[in-house]
Amino acid sequence: MHMNVVKIIGVLAGLMFCGLSGAAQTVVTPEQLAQQQLDAYNQRNIEAFLVPYSDSVEVYTFPHQLQYKGKATMRQNYAAMFERLPALHCKLLNRMVMGNTVIDHELVTFDAAQPQVQAIAIYTIANGKIQQVHFIRNR
């Protein structure tokens, strides 16, 4: 009888472990990553904004002009922008998703007194994080 109790406890412990490890490995889709950063951008929440990005994120002006690399630089750039531009807002006009690539067509307000800017952001996702962003802007 003692052996049966040990087996039951072992089975229950195994089930609990499987349940917990499954919950810890929640898969976030490329579209969800793009939406998370957009929502945080519009809330001007720098910490939430950075979560979907890789520590070694690369940001380009389309097609291949590197603007900067790394989450630390991204933090500096966006934190300053969030602070100095109270009207900052990005409206998503259209989104396309294909595999690990998300393409957003956006209408961005930087300053309420200035015309809005259309932009396209191309997000490349790998290992559950945004690895690269390529921006196309129409001023």
Sequence and secondary structure as in RCSB ss.txt:
>XXXX:A:sequence
MHMNVVKIIGVLAGLMFCGLSGAAQTVVTPEQLAQQQLDAYNQRNIEAFLVPYSDSVEVYTFPHQLQYKGKATMR
QNYAAMFERLPALHCKLLNRMVMGNTVIDHELVTFDAAQPQVQAIAIYTIANGKIQQVHFIRNR
>XXXX:A:secstr
 HHHHHHHHHHHHHHHHHHHHHHHT    HHHHHHHHHHHHHHT HHHHHTTEEEEEEEEETTTEEEEESHHHHH
HHHHHHHHH TT EEEEEEEEEETTEEEEEEEEES TTS  EEEEEEEEEETTEEEEEEEEEE 
